[in-house]
Amino acid sequence: MPKMSSEAAAPYQRTTLHGPTMGTRWSVSLDAETALDLTALGQNLAIAVGQVDEQMSPWKPNSDLMRLNHAPVDTWVDLPTEIMDVLDCALDICRLSAGAFDPGVGALVDAWGFGAVRDAPDAVAIRSARQPAPRPTHECLELDRPAGRARKRAPLQLDLCGIAKGYAVDRMTKVLQQHGVQNALVALDGELRAVGGQASGASWAVALEQPETGRRAVHGVIELQDLAVATSGDYRRYLAVGNARLAHSMDARRAAPVNNAVASVTVLASSCMHADAWATALLVSGPGEGLSMAQRMGLEVLFLLRRSEGLVEMGLGRFGSPATL
């Protein structure tokens, strides 16, 4: 059951709803009219984010994602509309990013110990995951949107962790709008989306985290109004191999974890699903290819790069002009 707390702010009431999901927690801060049924709203938010988890989790053996993963090649699998929407977006960004974002990295994620199968790298599994030579998932997965089904055209293990949390934020945003909420901030890990601004007219202030392991610190503040933001980085889950930091994000093109000195990438977009996937794509791409890609796609993005002199910023859009590499 979602929990809530509130404080008076006539004629609106500032309320926070929150609950567990996907191994973490979701939260919603909102300025709501006092007539709003907060109990019903909290329940519907929990149902929406729970449905995403039930459909798209690689940790739940009976999820729709795992049904598709376990299905034989060239076999059509009926899927709910929600996961079809996410797969459609994932394949689109896979194409646009030239495979930097690729949902077909499930075997690599498991082999390196970041998934549900094991908690440490396994050399045999890594060699197996690298065979055969990788093909981008948009060439291996076929969607039949009118019929609500998908089929693999080659052996493929999907992982939607680079996009599903962003989609869950969008689903919660839709629930808020259906309840008539016009001023709210939705959060799930590093993915957030603002519904309007605060009732006072001010934007929602969101902290950009300093990419440091073992402590929480603020690098800067982003103001959001009818906008989503997502951050991907190498500082929460990674492997230290000598002096190298191998991020939990996988580069499907190299069939290996990301290791490119990008500490974090923050992306602004109208939907959190797109911000989430593009943050992953740019983290995988690295500063050179990633900056060119962000410019080509017209993205507002901030890279934080690890350099000998410390963190270096490189940004586009509201984050400023790109720095020299």
N, C-alpha and C positions, 0 to 999 in steps of 0.2 A: 504494500500500500504506500503510495507517495506521501511524503511528509510535507508540512507547510508551516511557514511562520509569516507574521505580518506586522506592520506598523501603520498607524494612522497617518494619512496624508490627504485630508479632505480637499475636493470631493472624491478623490481616488484613494485606494488602499494599496500600499506597496506590499506585495506578497511574494514569497519565494516557495516554489514547489520543487521537490526533488525526490529521487529514488534511484535504486540500483539498476544497472543494465550493462551487458557486454563486458563484465569484469571491471566496471568503473561505475560512475554515477552521472545521471543527467540532472540538470537544474534549469528552472525557468524563474526569472525575476520579472514581475509585471506590475504595472500600475492599472488597477482594475476598478471599475465602478462597484460600489458596495453590494449591488444586487446580483453580481455574478456568482454563480454556483461553483465555488472553488473545489468542493468535493468531487463533483462530476467532472470538472475540468482536469483535476489531478488524475482521476481514474482514466480518462480518455487519453491523456498524455502518456501514462504508463502503458496503456494498451497499444498505442501507436509505436512507441519505441520497442516494446516487447515483441511486436509482430515482426519488426525488422530483424531483431536478434533471432527469432525462431526461424525465419526464412533464410537468412544469409550467414549464419554463424558457421565457421569451420570447426568449432568445438562441439557442436550438437550433431550427433550422428544421423538424426532424422530430419535435419533441416533440408529445405528445398535445394540449397546449394550443394549439400552432400549427396542428395539424390542424383543431381546432374553429374557430379564428380564420379559417382559409382556406376553410372549408366554406360553400357557398351557404346563404342564408337558407331556413328551413323544411326543411332536410335533416338527418335524424337522423345522429349521429356516435357510433359505439361507443367507449366509454371504459373504462379500467381502474377498478377499485373505488376505488383511492386518490384519483385526481383527482375522481371522483364525490363522495367524502366531503368533499373540500375545497370543491368547487363548492356542495354542499348547505349547508355551514356558511357560506360566503361570501354566498350568497343570503339565508340566514336573518338574518345580521347586517346585511346591506344593508337588509332590511325593518325590523328592530328599530331601526336607527340613522337611519331616514328618509333613506337614501341617503348618509349621511356616509361610511360605508365602502361602496365600490362597486367590484367587480372589473372593471367595464367601462370602465376608464380607459386602456386600452392605447394608443389613438390619441393621447390627450393626452400621455401619458408620452413617446411617441416624438416628437411635435411639439415638445415643450419641450426635447428633447435629453437626456432622462434614460433613454432606452431603448436598444434595439439598433440602431435605424435611423440616428441621428445624434447628435452630441455637442454640439450647440448649437441654440438655438431657431430655428425656421423659420416665418416669418410666414404663408406660404401654407398650410403644414401645420396651423398653429394655427387658422386660419380654417376650414379643412376639417374639423378635429376638432370644432369647435363647432357644426357643422351636421349634422343638424337639431337642434332644441332637445332637450337631454338628457332621456332617460327612464331611471329607475332600472333597473339590470340585472335585478332580480328580475321585472320586467315583460317583459323581452325574451329571457330564457333559460329554456327548459323542460327539466326533468330527468325522465327516466323511470328511477327507481332500480331497479325489478325487472328491467328489460331492460338496465341499464347503458349508457344512451345519453343524449345531450343534443342539443337543436337550438335555434338562434337564431330568434327570431320577428321580428327586425329586424336591420339591419346592426350589428355589434358586434365590438369587438376587446378581448379579455379580457387582464388582467394580474393574476397571482396573487402578485406580490412582497410584498403586504401581509399575506399569510397563509401562504404556502408554507414559509417558514423555520420558523415556529412549528410547522407540521405535521411538518416534518422532525425537529424536536426530539422531538415526541411519538412518531414512528416509532422513533427511537433509544432512547427510554425503553422502548418495548415490547420491543425487542431485548434490552436489559439485563434486563428482567423475565423474558424467556424463558430467559435464561442463569442465572437464579437470583440476580442481583445485587440486593441490598436497600439499598445505600448508595452513591449516585452523584449527580453533578451534571453535567448535559448542557448544552452551550453552543454556540450558533451565532449569531455577531454579538451583537445585543442581546437575543436570545431565550434563556432558560435554564429548565431544569426540574430540580427535585430529586426523586430517588428516595429516599424516607426521609430520614434525616439522615446524619451521619457515624457511623462505627462506634463512636466514643467516646460517642455520644448527643447530641453538639452538633449544632446546625443548620449548614447550609452558609451561609457568609457570602459575599454577592455585592455587589460594588461598584456603586453607582449613579453613572454617569458625569456629571461636570460638563459641561453642554452648551456647550462652547467649541470653536471651530474651531482646528485646527492643533496642539492639545496634548491630552494625556490627563491628566485629574485626577479625583479622587474627590469627589463631592458628599456621599455618605453610604453607609451599608451596610445591606443588607436581609438578613435571616435567613430561609432557606427550608428547609422540611421538607415533603415530599410536596406541592409547590406549584410553579407556573410563574410566570415574570415576563417581560414584554416591554416594550421602550421604543421609542417612535418620536419623532423629533425633526427639527429644521431645521438642524442644525449639521454634519452629515457631507456631505450633498449638497444644494446649493442654488444659486440664482442671485442675485447682488446686482444690483439695478436701482435706481440712485440710493441712497436710504436704505432701500429695501425689501429684505427677505430673502425670496425665493420658494423655499419648500421643494420637495423632489422629490416629496412626496406631493401627489396631485391631489384637488381638490374637484370631483367630478363634477357637483354641482348648479350650480356656477358655471362649470364647464368651464374651470378655471384652477388654477394651483398655489396651495397654502396660503400665506396671508400674514396671520396673525392674532396675532402676538407670542407664540405658544406655542413655547417653546424645546424642551420635551420633555414627553412623557406616559408614565408608567410604570403598568402594569396588572398586578395579580396575579389568577390564575385557576387552576382545577384542571387545565386543559389549556393548552399553550403556543399551540396554534392559536387558541383563543379570546382569550388574552391579546394575541397579535400583532394580530389583526384589530380588537379593541376599542381598542388603543393607537392604531392608525391612525384609527379612527372618531372618537376623542376629540380627536386632534390636528387633524383636519379641522374638527371642530365648533367648536373654540375654547373659551375658558374659561367663557363664560356658558351656551351651549347644551350644551357638553360636560359641565359639572358637573351640570346637571339630568338629562342622559341617564345619567350614571354613578350618580346617586342612584336614578333610576327602575329601573335594572338591578341595583342592589345591588352595584356594583363597588367594589373597593379600588383607589384610583388616586391618583397624585401628578402634578399639573401643575407645571411650572416655567415661569413667565411672565417675559418680558422687559419690564421697566419702567424708567423713567428712573433710579430709585434702585438698579437692579440686578435680580437674579433674585428673584422672589417665589414662594413655595410655596403651593399650594392642594391640599388632600388630603382623602380620604375613607377610612374604614375604619382600618386600622392606621397610615395616613399622617396621621391627625389630622382635626380639624374644618376645614371650608372657610373660607378667609380671605375677607374682604370685597373685592370687585373694585373 
